[in-house]
C-alpha cells in the first residue's frame, strides 16, 4: 500500500511540473503561431540556377 502512495505523489508532482512548463511556454508566446508552420511547407523556395550563382567576374570574362 505504501508504493501506491509513492506512485500517486510521483504522478501528481510530474503533472504539476508539466503544467508549469506549459504555462511558462504559453506566457512566452510559444503557442501563438500554429498555422504558418503547416502552411510553410506548401510554398516552394526559389531555386537558383548555376548562372545566377556564378560570380560577376566569371560573367565578365565570357
QUIDAUR-V668958 format. One record per pair of residues at least 12 apart in sequence whose C-alpha atoms are under 10 Angstrom apart, sorted by the first residue. I is the first residue (numbers start at 0). GAP is how many residues later the second one is. D is the distance in Angstrom with one decimal. If there is no record, write none. Layout:
BEGIN
i = <I | I>
gap = <GAP | GAP>
d = <D | D>
END
This chain:
BEGIN
none
END
